[in-house]
Amino acid sequence: MRFVVLQHVQAILDEQVSVAELRGMLRLRRAELEATIAADTARLARVQARLRAIENEGRMPTDDVLVKRITRVRVA
């Protein structure tokens, strides 16, 4: 990857790259960086979810509990 980037830099320095080609190279690099960011963001979300699960381990989640009043019922 770095060798390819260096080849691109050399071509630019030698003025062998048109504006359209330079624009294309930069768009390709932007797409690569966006894909890396998306993958890292997904990994970060999984790590955060795992941390929350570890921190809540052994505790009943209370955010889904709904308290209702009902009439008495004999159970035993």
N, CA, C and O atoms as a Tripos MOL2 file, in Angstrom:
@<TRIPOS>MOLECULE
protein
  304   303    76     0     0
PROTEIN
NO_CHARGES

@<TRIPOS>ATOM
      1 N           0.8290   -1.1980    0.0000 N.3       1 MET1
      2 CA          0.0000    0.0000    0.0000 C.3       1 MET1
      3 C           0.8670    1.2530    0.0000 C.2       1 MET1
      4 O           0.6360    2.1730   -0.7850 O.2       1 MET1
      5 N           1.8670    1.2900    0.8810 N.am      2 ARG2
      6 CA          2.7160    2.4960    0.9460 C.3       2 ARG2
      7 C           3.5140    2.6910   -0.3390 C.2       2 ARG2
      8 O           3.7490    3.8200   -0.7700 O.2       2 ARG2
      9 N           3.9310    1.5680   -0.9530 N.am      3 PHE3
     10 CA          4.6750    1.6650   -2.2090 C.3       3 PHE3
     11 C           3.8050    2.2920   -3.2910 C.2       3 PHE3
     12 O           4.2740    3.1220   -4.0700 O.2       3 PHE3
     13 N           2.5380    1.8950   -3.3360 N.am      4 VAL4
     14 CA          1.6070    2.4540   -4.3150 C.3       4 VAL4
     15 C           1.4280    3.9440   -4.0740 C.2       4 VAL4
     16 O           1.4190    4.7340   -5.0180 O.2       4 VAL4
     17 N           1.2850    4.3290   -2.8070 N.am      5 VAL5
     18 CA          1.1380    5.7500   -2.4720 C.3       5 VAL5
     19 C           2.3830    6.5180   -2.9070 C.2       5 VAL5
     20 O           2.2760    7.6120   -3.4610 O.2       5 VAL5
     21 N           3.5550    5.9520   -2.6600 N.am      6 LEU6
     22 CA          4.7910    6.6180   -3.0760 C.3       6 LEU6
     23 C           4.8680    6.7490   -4.5940 C.2       6 LEU6
     24 O           5.3700    7.7480   -5.1090 O.2       6 LEU6
     25 N           4.3780    5.7540   -5.3000 N.am      7 GLN7
     26 CA          4.3420    5.8470   -6.7610 C.3       7 GLN7
     27 C           3.4380    6.9960   -7.2010 C.2       7 GLN7
     28 O           3.7560    7.7260   -8.1400 O.2       7 GLN7
     29 N           2.3120    7.1440   -6.5130 N.am      8 HIS8
     30 CA          1.3960    8.2510   -6.8360 C.3       8 HIS8
     31 C           2.0600    9.5940   -6.5600 C.2       8 HIS8
     32 O           1.9370   10.5220   -7.3600 O.2       8 HIS8
     33 N           2.7470    9.7010   -5.4590 N.am      9 VAL9
     34 CA          3.4410   10.9490   -5.1100 C.3       9 VAL9
     35 C           4.5070   11.2560   -6.1470 C.2       9 VAL9
     36 O           4.6420   12.4000   -6.5820 O.2       9 VAL9
     37 N           5.2640   10.2410   -6.5460 N.am     10 GLN10
     38 CA          6.3010   10.4360   -7.5510 C.3      10 GLN10
     39 C           5.7060   10.9150   -8.8670 C.2      10 GLN10
     40 O           6.2560   11.8040   -9.5170 O.2      10 GLN10
     41 N           4.5890   10.3290   -9.2560 N.am     11 ALA11
     42 CA          3.9410   10.7290  -10.5010 C.3      11 ALA11
     43 C           3.4600   12.1730  -10.4260 C.2      11 ALA11
     44 O           3.5700   12.9240  -11.3950 O.2      11 ALA11
     45 N           2.9280   12.5540   -9.2730 N.am     12 ILE12
     46 CA          2.4650   13.9340   -9.0890 C.3      12 ILE12
     47 C           3.6490   14.8920   -9.1720 C.2      12 ILE12
     48 O           3.5730   15.9380   -9.8170 O.2      12 ILE12
     49 N           4.7360   14.5210   -8.5150 N.am     13 LEU13
     50 CA          5.9240   15.3810   -8.5280 C.3      13 LEU13
     51 C           6.5100   15.5070   -9.9280 C.2      13 LEU13
     52 O           7.0600   16.5480  -10.2870 O.2      13 LEU13
     53 N           6.3900   14.4530  -10.7070 N.am     14 ASP14
     54 CA          6.8960   14.4830  -12.0760 C.3      14 ASP14
     55 C           5.9020   15.1430  -13.0360 C.2      14 ASP14
     56 O           6.1430   15.2100  -14.2410 O.2      14 ASP14
     57 N           4.7810   15.6290  -12.4870 N.am     15 GLU15
     58 CA          3.7400   16.3020  -13.2570 C.3      15 GLU15
     59 C           3.1580   15.4120  -14.3440 C.2      15 GLU15
     60 O           2.8200   15.8780  -15.4320 O.2      15 GLU15
     61 N           3.0460   14.1330  -14.0390 N.am     16 GLN16
     62 CA          2.4780   13.1930  -14.9970 C.3      16 GLN16
     63 C           1.0080   12.9060  -14.6750 C.2      16 GLN16
     64 O           0.3840   12.0600  -15.3160 O.2      16 GLN16
     65 N           0.4590   13.6090  -13.6860 N.am     17 VAL17
     66 CA         -0.9040   13.3490  -13.2580 C.3      17 VAL17
     67 C          -1.7600   14.5690  -13.5690 C.2      17 VAL17
     68 O          -1.4290   15.6990  -13.2100 O.2      17 VAL17
     69 N          -2.8610   14.3040  -14.2410 N.am     18 SER18
     70 CA         -3.7840   15.4030  -14.5520 C.3      18 SER18
     71 C          -4.6180   15.7170  -13.3080 C.2      18 SER18
     72 O          -4.6170   14.9770  -12.3240 O.2      18 SER18
     73 N          -5.3150   16.8240  -13.3900 N.am     19 VAL19
     74 CA         -6.1930   17.2180  -12.2940 C.3      19 VAL19
     75 C          -7.2720   16.1570  -12.0860 C.2      19 VAL19
     76 O          -7.6120   15.8310  -10.9490 O.2      19 VAL19
     77 N          -7.8040   15.6260  -13.1640 N.am     20 ALA20
     78 CA         -8.8410   14.5910  -13.0650 C.3      20 ALA20
     79 C          -8.2890   13.3310  -12.3890 C.2      20 ALA20
     80 O          -8.9750   12.7190  -11.5690 O.2      20 ALA20
     81 N          -7.0700   12.9460  -12.7240 N.am     21 GLU21
     82 CA         -6.4540   11.7640  -12.1010 C.3      21 GLU21
     83 C          -6.1930   12.0120  -10.6210 C.2      21 GLU21
     84 O          -6.4230   11.1330   -9.7900 O.2      21 GLU21
     85 N          -5.7150   13.2030  -10.2940 N.am     22 LEU22
     86 CA         -5.4730   13.5530   -8.8980 C.3      22 LEU22
     87 C          -6.7850   13.5280   -8.1190 C.2      22 LEU22
     88 O          -6.8350   13.0150   -7.0010 O.2      22 LEU22
     89 N          -7.8300   14.0730   -8.6980 N.am     23 ARG23
     90 CA         -9.1450   14.0440   -8.0660 C.3      23 ARG23
     91 C          -9.5890   12.5940   -7.8340 C.2      23 ARG23
     92 O         -10.1180   12.2700   -6.7710 O.2      23 ARG23
     93 N          -9.3800   11.7400   -8.8070 N.am     24 GLY24
     94 CA         -9.7400   10.3320   -8.6780 C.3      24 GLY24
     95 C          -8.9600    9.6400   -7.5770 C.2      24 GLY24
     96 O          -9.5210    8.8550   -6.8130 O.2      24 GLY24
     97 N          -7.6610    9.9280   -7.4920 N.am     25 MET25
     98 CA         -6.8330    9.3350   -6.4330 C.3      25 MET25
     99 C          -7.3130    9.7770   -5.0610 C.2      25 MET25
    100 O          -7.3970    8.9740   -4.1310 O.2      25 MET25
    101 N          -7.6270   11.0560   -4.9440 N.am     26 LEU26
    102 CA         -8.0910   11.5740   -3.6520 C.3      26 LEU26
    103 C          -9.4540   11.0050   -3.2790 C.2      26 LEU26
    104 O          -9.7120   10.7310   -2.1070 O.2      26 LEU26
    105 N         -10.3170   10.8270   -4.2560 N.am     27 ARG27
    106 CA        -11.6220   10.2200   -3.9690 C.3      27 ARG27
    107 C         -11.4660    8.7610   -3.5400 C.2      27 ARG27
    108 O         -12.1640    8.2920   -2.6410 O.2      27 ARG27
    109 N         -10.5570    8.0590   -4.1830 N.am     28 LEU28
    110 CA        -10.2840    6.6760   -3.7920 C.3      28 LEU28
    111 C          -9.7570    6.6200   -2.3630 C.2      28 LEU28
    112 O         -10.1840    5.7780   -1.5730 O.2      28 LEU28
    113 N          -8.8400    7.5080   -2.0340 N.am     29 ARG29
    114 CA         -8.2830    7.5430   -0.6720 C.3      29 ARG29
    115 C          -9.3630    7.8810    0.3380 C.2      29 ARG29
    116 O          -9.4010    7.3080    1.4270 O.2      29 ARG29
    117 N         -10.2490    8.8210   -0.0210 N.am     30 ARG30
    118 CA        -11.3540    9.1770    0.8660 C.3      30 ARG30
    119 C         -12.2470    7.9690    1.1180 C.2      30 ARG30
    120 O         -12.6540    7.7250    2.2540 O.2      30 ARG30
    121 N         -12.5550    7.2140    0.0750 N.am     31 ALA31
    122 CA        -13.3920    6.0180    0.2210 C.3      31 ALA31
    123 C         -12.7080    4.9830    1.1140 C.2      31 ALA31
    124 O         -13.3640    4.3390    1.9320 O.2      31 ALA31
    125 N         -11.3990    4.8210    0.9610 N.am     32 GLU32
    126 CA        -10.6550    3.8860    1.8130 C.3      32 GLU32
    127 C         -10.7230    4.3130    3.2780 C.2      32 GLU32
    128 O         -10.9460    3.4880    4.1640 O.2      32 GLU32
    129 N         -10.5310    5.5980    3.5240 N.am     33 LEU33
    130 CA        -10.5730    6.1090    4.8890 C.3      33 LEU33
    131 C         -11.9710    5.9850    5.4870 C.2      33 LEU33
    132 O         -12.1140    5.6540    6.6640 O.2      33 LEU33
    133 N         -13.0040    6.2500    4.6830 N.am     34 GLU34
    134 CA        -14.3830    6.1150    5.1700 C.3      34 GLU34
    135 C         -14.6920    4.6630    5.5320 C.2      34 GLU34
    136 O         -15.3730    4.4000    6.5230 O.2      34 GLU34
    137 N         -14.1910    3.7240    4.7330 N.am     35 ALA35
    138 CA        -14.4080    2.3010    5.0310 C.3      35 ALA35
    139 C         -13.6950    1.9130    6.3180 C.2      35 ALA35
    140 O         -14.2380    1.1570    7.1240 O.2      35 ALA35
    141 N         -12.4930    2.4180    6.5150 N.am     36 THR36
    142 CA        -11.7510    2.1390    7.7400 C.3      36 THR36
    143 C         -12.4760    2.7060    8.9520 C.2      36 THR36
    144 O         -12.5930    2.0410    9.9820 O.2      36 THR36
    145 N         -12.9600    3.9270    8.8270 N.am     37 ILE37
    146 CA        -13.6940    4.5610    9.9270 C.3      37 ILE37
    147 C         -14.9590    3.7790   10.2450 C.2      37 ILE37
    148 O         -15.2800    3.5710   11.4160 O.2      37 ILE37
    149 N         -15.6840    3.3420    9.2150 N.am     38 ALA38
    150 CA        -16.9130    2.5750    9.4400 C.3      38 ALA38
    151 C         -16.6130    1.2640   10.1590 C.2      38 ALA38
    152 O         -17.3350    0.8780   11.0790 O.2      38 ALA38
    153 N         -15.5560    0.5840    9.7460 N.am     39 ALA39
    154 CA        -15.1900   -0.6810   10.3920 C.3      39 ALA39
    155 C         -14.7720   -0.4440   11.8390 C.2      39 ALA39
    156 O         -15.1600   -1.1990   12.7300 O.2      39 ALA39
    157 N         -13.9830    0.6000   12.0740 N.am     40 ASP40
    158 CA        -13.5470    0.9140   13.4400 C.3      40 ASP40
    159 C         -14.7290    1.3260   14.3120 C.2      40 ASP40
    160 O         -14.7830    0.9660   15.4890 O.2      40 ASP40
    161 N         -15.6680    2.0690   13.7530 N.am     41 THR41
    162 CA        -16.8550    2.4840   14.4990 C.3      41 THR41
    163 C         -17.6890    1.2730   14.8990 C.2      41 THR41
    164 O         -18.2000    1.2120   16.0170 O.2      41 THR41
    165 N         -17.8280    0.3130   13.9960 N.am     42 ALA42
    166 CA        -18.5780   -0.9090   14.3110 C.3      42 ALA42
    167 C         -17.8740   -1.7060   15.4070 C.2      42 ALA42
    168 O         -18.5260   -2.2140   16.3200 O.2      42 ALA42
    169 N         -16.5540   -1.8180   15.3240 N.am     43 ARG43
    170 CA        -15.7970   -2.5140   16.3720 C.3      43 ARG43
    171 C         -15.9390   -1.8050   17.7100 C.2      43 ARG43
    172 O         -16.1010   -2.4590   18.7410 O.2      43 ARG43
    173 N         -15.8820   -0.4840   17.7100 N.am     44 LEU44
    174 CA        -16.0360    0.2860   18.9400 C.3      44 LEU44
    175 C         -17.4160    0.0570   19.5530 C.2      44 LEU44
    176 O         -17.5350   -0.0930   20.7690 O.2      44 LEU44
    177 N         -18.4500    0.0290   18.7310 N.am     45 ALA45
    178 CA        -19.8030   -0.2120   19.2360 C.3      45 ALA45
    179 C         -19.8960   -1.5960   19.8840 C.2      45 ALA45
    180 O         -20.5390   -1.7490   20.9220 O.2      45 ALA45
    181 N         -19.2610   -2.6010   19.2830 N.am     46 ARG46
    182 CA        -19.2820   -3.9480   19.8700 C.3      46 ARG46
    183 C         -18.5460   -3.9810   21.2000 C.2      46 ARG46
    184 O         -18.9900   -4.6410   22.1390 O.2      46 ARG46
    185 N         -17.4270   -3.2770   21.2870 N.am     47 VAL47
    186 CA        -16.6790   -3.2160   22.5450 C.3      47 VAL47
    187 C         -17.5090   -2.5180   23.6140 C.2      47 VAL47
    188 O         -17.5680   -2.9790   24.7540 O.2      47 VAL47
    189 N         -18.1480   -1.4140   23.2550 N.am     48 GLN48
    190 CA        -18.9780   -0.6930   24.2200 C.3      48 GLN48
    191 C         -20.1510   -1.5510   24.6850 C.2      48 GLN48
    192 O         -20.4980   -1.5330   25.8660 O.2      48 GLN48
    193 N         -20.7550   -2.2940   23.7810 N.am     49 ALA49
    194 CA        -21.8680   -3.1750   24.1630 C.3      49 ALA49
    195 C         -21.3810   -4.2620   25.1120 C.2      49 ALA49
    196 O         -22.0650   -4.5900   26.0820 O.2      49 ALA49
    197 N         -20.2160   -4.8190   24.8420 N.am     50 ARG50
    198 CA        -19.6540   -5.8530   25.7180 C.3      50 ARG50
    199 C         -19.3460   -5.2700   27.0920 C.2      50 ARG50
    200 O         -19.6170   -5.9170   28.1040 O.2      50 ARG50
    201 N         -18.7890   -4.0680   27.1510 N.am     51 LEU51
    202 CA        -18.5090   -3.4250   28.4330 C.3      51 LEU51
    203 C         -19.7860   -3.2040   29.2360 C.2      51 LEU51
    204 O         -19.8150   -3.4440   30.4430 O.2      51 LEU51
    205 N         -20.8420   -2.7440   28.5620 N.am     52 ARG52
    206 CA        -22.1210   -2.5570   29.2570 C.3      52 ARG52
    207 C         -22.6410   -3.8810   29.7990 C.2      52 ARG52
    208 O         -23.1480   -3.9460   30.9180 O.2      52 ARG52
    209 N         -22.5120   -4.9380   28.9960 N.am     53 ALA53
    210 CA        -22.9810   -6.2530   29.4420 C.3      53 ALA53
    211 C         -22.1910   -6.7220   30.6600 C.2      53 ALA53
    212 O         -22.7670   -7.2780   31.5950 O.2      53 ALA53
    213 N         -20.8960   -6.5060   30.6570 N.am     54 ILE54
    214 CA        -20.0510   -6.9010   31.7930 C.3      54 ILE54
    215 C         -20.4100   -6.0870   33.0290 C.2      54 ILE54
    216 O         -20.5050   -6.6320   34.1290 O.2      54 ILE54
    217 N         -20.6100   -4.7870   32.8510 N.am     55 GLU55
    218 CA        -20.9420   -3.9200   33.9770 C.3      55 GLU55
    219 C         -22.3130   -4.2490   34.5630 C.2      55 GLU55
    220 O         -22.5240   -4.0800   35.7640 O.2      55 GLU55
    221 N         -23.2360   -4.7110   33.7430 N.am     56 ASN56
    222 CA        -24.5830   -5.0280   34.2010 C.3      56 ASN56
    223 C         -24.7510   -6.4920   34.6100 C.2      56 ASN56
    224 O         -25.8250   -6.9010   35.0510 O.2      56 ASN56
    225 N         -23.7010   -7.2630   34.4620 N.am     57 GLU57
    226 CA        -23.7800   -8.6860   34.7760 C.3      57 GLU57
    227 C         -24.2080   -8.8840   36.2280 C.2      57 GLU57
    228 O         -23.6730   -8.2500   37.1380 O.2      57 GLU57
    229 N         -25.1640   -9.7570   36.4260 N.am     58 GLY58
    230 CA        -25.6320  -10.0300   37.7710 C.3      58 GLY58
    231 C         -26.7010   -9.0760   38.2560 C.2      58 GLY58
    232 O         -27.2130   -9.2360   39.3640 O.2      58 GLY58
    233 N         -27.0450   -8.0970   37.4600 N.am     59 ARG59
    234 CA        -28.0920   -7.1570   37.8440 C.3      59 ARG59
    235 C         -29.2480   -7.2570   36.8660 C.2      59 ARG59
    236 O         -29.0460   -7.4180   35.6620 O.2      59 ARG59
    237 N         -30.4350   -7.1620   37.3830 N.am     60 MET60
    238 CA        -31.6320   -7.1910   36.5510 C.3      60 MET60
    239 C         -31.7840   -5.8230   35.8940 C.2      60 MET60
    240 O         -31.7780   -4.8050   36.5860 O.2      60 MET60
    241 N         -31.9180   -5.7840   34.5910 N.am     61 PRO61
    242 CA        -32.1280   -4.4810   33.9530 C.3      61 PRO61
    243 C         -33.4850   -3.9190   34.3630 C.2      61 PRO61
    244 O         -34.4920   -4.6260   34.3370 O.2      61 PRO61
    245 N         -33.5040   -2.6560   34.7380 N.am     62 THR62
    246 CA        -34.7460   -2.0400   35.2200 C.3      62 THR62
    247 C         -35.4090   -1.1640   34.1700 C.2      62 THR62
    248 O         -36.5180   -0.6760   34.3880 O.2      62 THR62
    249 N         -34.7620   -0.9600   33.0540 N.am     63 ASP63
    250 CA        -35.3390   -0.0730   32.0520 C.3      63 ASP63
    251 C         -36.5300   -0.6940   31.3280 C.2      63 ASP63
    252 O         -37.2890    0.0250   30.6780 O.2      63 ASP63
    253 N         -36.7140   -2.0260   31.4230 N.am     64 ASP64
    254 CA        -37.8470   -2.6890   30.7780 C.3      64 ASP64
    255 C         -38.9200   -3.1290   31.7750 C.2      64 ASP64
    256 O         -39.8360   -3.8660   31.4110 O.2      64 ASP64
    257 N         -38.8150   -2.6860   33.0160 N.am     65 VAL65
    258 CA        -39.7630   -3.1040   34.0450 C.3      65 VAL65
    259 C         -40.9210   -2.1170   34.0980 C.2      65 VAL65
    260 O         -40.7190   -0.9030   34.1370 O.2      65 VAL65
    261 N         -42.1440   -2.6580   34.0990 N.am     66 LEU66
    262 CA        -43.3410   -1.8370   34.1920 C.3      66 LEU66
    263 C         -44.1240   -2.3030   35.4150 C.2      66 LEU66
    264 O         -44.4850   -3.4770   35.5070 O.2      66 LEU66
    265 N         -44.3860   -1.4110   36.3380 N.am     67 VAL67
    266 CA        -45.1070   -1.7460   37.5650 C.3      67 VAL67
    267 C         -46.5830   -1.4510   37.3590 C.2      67 VAL67
    268 O         -46.9650   -0.3460   36.9750 O.2      67 VAL67
    269 N         -47.4240   -2.4820   37.6260 N.am     68 LYS68
    270 CA        -48.8740   -2.3300   37.4790 C.3      68 LYS68
    271 C         -49.5410   -2.7700   38.7730 C.2      68 LYS68
    272 O         -49.0510   -3.6680   39.4570 O.2      68 LYS68
    273 N         -50.6370   -2.1480   39.0990 N.am     69 ARG69
    274 CA        -51.4460   -2.5690   40.2410 C.3      69 ARG69
    275 C         -52.5370   -3.5010   39.7200 C.2      69 ARG69
    276 O         -53.2370   -3.1940   38.7550 O.2      69 ARG69
    277 N         -52.6610   -4.6510   40.3890 N.am     70 ILE70
    278 CA        -53.7110   -5.6070   40.0130 C.3      70 ILE70
    279 C         -54.4790   -5.9940   41.2660 C.2      70 ILE70
    280 O         -54.0420   -5.7390   42.3890 O.2      70 ILE70
    281 N         -55.6430   -6.6190   41.0490 N.am     71 THR71
    282 CA        -56.4380   -7.0800   42.1940 C.3      71 THR71
    283 C         -55.7450   -8.2650   42.8480 C.2      71 THR71
    284 O         -54.9510   -8.9650   42.2200 O.2      71 THR71
    285 N         -56.0630   -8.4780   44.1280 N.am     72 ARG72
    286 CA        -55.4410   -9.5860   44.8500 C.3      72 ARG72
    287 C         -55.8060  -10.9260   44.2210 C.2      72 ARG72
    288 O         -56.9190  -11.1430   43.7410 O.2      72 ARG72
    289 N         -54.8160  -11.8120   44.2460 N.am     73 VAL73
    290 CA        -55.0150  -13.1660   43.7350 C.3      73 VAL73
    291 C         -54.3720  -14.1160   44.7260 C.2      73 VAL73
    292 O         -53.2120  -13.9360   45.0960 O.2      73 VAL73
    293 N         -55.1200  -15.1340   45.1630 N.am     74 ARG74
    294 CA        -54.5620  -16.1360   46.0770 C.3      74 ARG74
    295 C         -53.7700  -17.1490   45.2460 C.2      74 ARG74
    296 O         -54.2940  -17.7330   44.2970 O.2      74 ARG74
    297 N         -52.5160  -17.3460   45.6120 N.am     75 VAL75
    298 CA        -51.6600  -18.2560   44.8550 C.3      75 VAL75
    299 C         -51.3180  -19.5250   45.6060 C.2      75 VAL75
    300 O         -50.9020  -20.5050   44.9880 O.2      75 VAL75
    301 N         -51.4790  -19.5410   46.9170 N.am     76 ALA76
    302 CA        -51.1480  -20.7600   47.6430 C.3      76 ALA76
    303 C         -52.2210  -21.0940   48.6440 C.2      76 ALA76
    304 O         -52.1140  -22.0950   49.3530 O.2      76 ALA76
@<TRIPOS>BOND
     1     1     2 1
     2     2     3 1
     3     3     4 2
     4     3     5 am
     5     5     6 1
     6     6     7 1
     7     7     8 2
     8     7     9 am
     9     9    10 1
    10    10    11 1
    11    11    12 2
    12    11    13 am
    13    13    14 1
    14    14    15 1
    15    15    16 2
    16    15    17 am
    17    17    18 1
    18    18    19 1
    19    19    20 2
    20    19    21 am
    21    21    22 1
    22    22    23 1
    23    23    24 2
    24    23    25 am
    25    25    26 1
    26    26    27 1
    27    27    28 2
    28    27    29 am
    29    29    30 1
    30    30    31 1
    31    31    32 2
    32    31    33 am
    33    33    34 1
    34    34    35 1
    35    35    36 2
    36    35    37 am
    37    37    38 1
    38    38    39 1
    39    39    40 2
    40    39    41 am
    41    41    42 1
    42    42    43 1
    43    43    44 2
    44    43    45 am
    45    45    46 1
    46    46    47 1
    47    47    48 2
    48    47    49 am
    49    49    50 1
    50    50    51 1
    51    51    52 2
    52    51    53 am
    53    53    54 1
    54    54    55 1
    55    55    56 2
    56    55    57 am
    57    57    58 1
    58    58    59 1
    59    59    60 2
    60    59    61 am
    61    61    62 1
    62    62    63 1
    63    63    64 2
    64    63    65 am
    65    65    66 1
    66    66    67 1
    67    67    68 2
    68    67    69 am
    69    69    70 1
    70    70    71 1
    71    71    72 2
    72    71    73 am
    73    73    74 1
    74    74    75 1
    75    75    76 2
    76    75    77 am
    77    77    78 1
    78    78    79 1
    79    79    80 2
    80    79    81 am
    81    81    82 1
    82    82    83 1
    83    83    84 2
    84    83    85 am
    85    85    86 1
    86    86    87 1
    87    87    88 2
    88    87    89 am
    89    89    90 1
    90    90    91 1
    91    91    92 2
    92    91    93 am
    93    93    94 1
    94    94    95 1
    95    95    96 2
    96    95    97 am
    97    97    98 1
    98    98    99 1
    99    99   100 2
   100    99   101 am
   101   101   102 1
   102   102   103 1
   103   103   104 2
   104   103   105 am
   105   105   106 1
   106   106   107 1
   107   107   108 2
   108   107   109 am
   109   109   110 1
   110   110   111 1
   111   111   112 2
   112   111   113 am
   113   113   114 1
   114   114   115 1
   115   115   116 2
   116   115   117 am
   117   117   118 1
   118   118   119 1
   119   119   120 2
   120   119   121 am
   121   121   122 1
   122   122   123 1
   123   123   124 2
   124   123   125 am
   125   125   126 1
   126   126   127 1
   127   127   128 2
   128   127   129 am
   129   129   130 1
   130   130   131 1
   131   131   132 2
   132   131   133 am
   133   133   134 1
   134   134   135 1
   135   135   136 2
   136   135   137 am
   137   137   138 1
   138   138   139 1
   139   139   140 2
   140   139   141 am
   141   141   142 1
   142   142   143 1
   143   143   144 2
   144   143   145 am
   145   145   146 1
   146   146   147 1
   147   147   148 2
   148   147   149 am
   149   149   150 1
   150   150   151 1
   151   151   152 2
   152   151   153 am
   153   153   154 1
   154   154   155 1
   155   155   156 2
   156   155   157 am
   157   157   158 1
   158   158   159 1
   159   159   160 2
   160   159   161 am
   161   161   162 1
   162   162   163 1
   163   163   164 2
   164   163   165 am
   165   165   166 1
   166   166   167 1
   167   167   168 2
   168   167   169 am
   169   169   170 1
   170   170   171 1
   171   171   172 2
   172   171   173 am
   173   173   174 1
   174   174   175 1
   175   175   176 2
   176   175   177 am
   177   177   178 1
   178   178   179 1
   179   179   180 2
   180   179   181 am
   181   181   182 1
   182   182   183 1
   183   183   184 2
   184   183   185 am
   185   185   186 1
   186   186   187 1
   187   187   188 2
   188   187   189 am
   189   189   190 1
   190   190   191 1
   191   191   192 2
   192   191   193 am
   193   193   194 1
   194   194   195 1
   195   195   196 2
   196   195   197 am
   197   197   198 1
   198   198   199 1
   199   199   200 2
   200   199   201 am
   201   201   202 1
   202   202   203 1
   203   203   204 2
   204   203   205 am
   205   205   206 1
   206   206   207 1
   207   207   208 2
   208   207   209 am
   209   209   210 1
   210   210   211 1
   211   211   212 2
   212   211   213 am
   213   213   214 1
   214   214   215 1
   215   215   216 2
   216   215   217 am
   217   217   218 1
   218   218   219 1
   219   219   220 2
   220   219   221 am
   221   221   222 1
   222   222   223 1
   223   223   224 2
   224   223   225 am
   225   225   226 1
   226   226   227 1
   227   227   228 2
   228   227   229 am
   229   229   230 1
   230   230   231 1
   231   231   232 2
   232   231   233 am
   233   233   234 1
   234   234   235 1
   235   235   236 2
   236   235   237 am
   237   237   238 1
   238   238   239 1
   239   239   240 2
   240   239   241 am
   241   241   242 1
   242   242   243 1
   243   243   244 2
   244   243   245 am
   245   245   246 1
   246   246   247 1
   247   247   248 2
   248   247   249 am
   249   249   250 1
   250   250   251 1
   251   251   252 2
   252   251   253 am
   253   253   254 1
   254   254   255 1
   255   255   256 2
   256   255   257 am
   257   257   258 1
   258   258   259 1
   259   259   260 2
   260   259   261 am
   261   261   262 1
   262   262   263 1
   263   263   264 2
   264   263   265 am
   265   265   266 1
   266   266   267 1
   267   267   268 2
   268   267   269 am
   269   269   270 1
   270   270   271 1
   271   271   272 2
   272   271   273 am
   273   273   274 1
   274   274   275 1
   275   275   276 2
   276   275   277 am
   277   277   278 1
   278   278   279 1
   279   279   280 2
   280   279   281 am
   281   281   282 1
   282   282   283 1
   283   283   284 2
   284   283   285 am
   285   285   286 1
   286   286   287 1
   287   287   288 2
   288   287   289 am
   289   289   290 1
   290   290   291 1
   291   291   292 2
   292   291   293 am
   293   293   294 1
   294   294   295 1
   295   295   296 2
   296   295   297 am
   297   297   298 1
   298   298   299 1
   299   299   300 2
   300   299   301 am
   301   301   302 1
   302   302   303 1
   303   303   304 2
@<TRIPOS>SUBSTRUCTURE
     1 MET1         2 RESIDUE 1 A MET
     2 ARG2         6 RESIDUE 1 A ARG
     3 PHE3        10 RESIDUE 1 A PHE
     4 VAL4        14 RESIDUE 1 A VAL
     5 VAL5        18 RESIDUE 1 A VAL
     6 LEU6        22 RESIDUE 1 A LEU
     7 GLN7        26 RESIDUE 1 A GLN
     8 HIS8        30 RESIDUE 1 A HIS
     9 VAL9        34 RESIDUE 1 A VAL
    10 GLN10       38 RESIDUE 1 A GLN
    11 ALA11       42 RESIDUE 1 A ALA
    12 ILE12       46 RESIDUE 1 A ILE
    13 LEU13       50 RESIDUE 1 A LEU
    14 ASP14       54 RESIDUE 1 A ASP
    15 GLU15       58 RESIDUE 1 A GLU
    16 GLN16       62 RESIDUE 1 A GLN
    17 VAL17       66 RESIDUE 1 A VAL
    18 SER18       70 RESIDUE 1 A SER
    19 VAL19       74 RESIDUE 1 A VAL
    20 ALA20       78 RESIDUE 1 A ALA
    21 GLU21       82 RESIDUE 1 A GLU
    22 LEU22       86 RESIDUE 1 A LEU
    23 ARG23       90 RESIDUE 1 A ARG
    24 GLY24       94 RESIDUE 1 A GLY
    25 MET25       98 RESIDUE 1 A MET
    26 LEU26      102 RESIDUE 1 A LEU
    27 ARG27      106 RESIDUE 1 A ARG
    28 LEU28      110 RESIDUE 1 A LEU
    29 ARG29      114 RESIDUE 1 A ARG
    30 ARG30      118 RESIDUE 1 A ARG
    31 ALA31      122 RESIDUE 1 A ALA
    32 GLU32      126 RESIDUE 1 A GLU
    33 LEU33      130 RESIDUE 1 A LEU
    34 GLU34      134 RESIDUE 1 A GLU
    35 ALA35      138 RESIDUE 1 A ALA
    36 THR36      142 RESIDUE 1 A THR
    37 ILE37      146 RESIDUE 1 A ILE
    38 ALA38      150 RESIDUE 1 A ALA
    39 ALA39      154 RESIDUE 1 A ALA
    40 ASP40      158 RESIDUE 1 A ASP
    41 THR41      162 RESIDUE 1 A THR
    42 ALA42      166 RESIDUE 1 A ALA
    43 ARG43      170 RESIDUE 1 A ARG
    44 LEU44      174 RESIDUE 1 A LEU
    45 ALA45      178 RESIDUE 1 A ALA
    46 ARG46      182 RESIDUE 1 A ARG
    47 VAL47      186 RESIDUE 1 A VAL
    48 GLN48      190 RESIDUE 1 A GLN
    49 ALA49      194 RESIDUE 1 A ALA
    50 ARG50      198 RESIDUE 1 A ARG
    51 LEU51      202 RESIDUE 1 A LEU
    52 ARG52      206 RESIDUE 1 A ARG
    53 ALA53      210 RESIDUE 1 A ALA
    54 ILE54      214 RESIDUE 1 A ILE
    55 GLU55      218 RESIDUE 1 A GLU
    56 ASN56      222 RESIDUE 1 A ASN
    57 GLU57      226 RESIDUE 1 A GLU
    58 GLY58      230 RESIDUE 1 A GLY
    59 ARG59      234 RESIDUE 1 A ARG
    60 MET60      238 RESIDUE 1 A MET
    61 PRO61      242 RESIDUE 1 A PRO
    62 THR62      246 RESIDUE 1 A THR
    63 ASP63      250 RESIDUE 1 A ASP
    64 ASP64      254 RESIDUE 1 A ASP
    65 VAL65      258 RESIDUE 1 A VAL
    66 LEU66      262 RESIDUE 1 A LEU
    67 VAL67      266 RESIDUE 1 A VAL
    68 LYS68      270 RESIDUE 1 A LYS
    69 ARG69      274 RESIDUE 1 A ARG
    70 ILE70      278 RESIDUE 1 A ILE
    71 THR71      282 RESIDUE 1 A THR
    72 ARG72      286 RESIDUE 1 A ARG
    73 VAL73      290 RESIDUE 1 A VAL
    74 ARG74      294 RESIDUE 1 A ARG
    75 VAL75      298 RESIDUE 1 A VAL
    76 ALA76      302 RESIDUE 1 A ALA
